Amino acid sequence: MPKYALYVSLEAKPGQEEAVAEFLRQGQPLVEDEPGTAAWFGVRLGPTSFAIFDAFPTESARDAHLSGKVAAALKAKAGELLAVAPDIRKAEVLAFKLPG
């Protein structure tokens, strides 16, 4: 049951919008290998605005994700792809519905 979450807002540099979208698509296989990540979404909110939302059953799983492959890839590509640094917010899940 996910209790902990992250909301990460991303603003693409001009001309990098599709590169950010592709970065998010490529992130999915990386989180597939994270047993502590219960849900992960890469979303487009507008022409240049994107976000990542993910949920975890424990605080330690969330911390492990912040030290994982997607976070490392985001750090490595942020200067190239993003207009501003990612805004990473820790959150508490109050209600949810997941398949299964």
Secondary structure, DSSP 4 states (H G I P E B T S, - for coil): ---EEEEEEEEBPTT-HHHHHHHHHHHHHHHHT-TT--EEEEEE-SSSEEEEEEEESSHHHHHHHHTSHHHHHHHHHHHHHBSS--EEEEEE--------
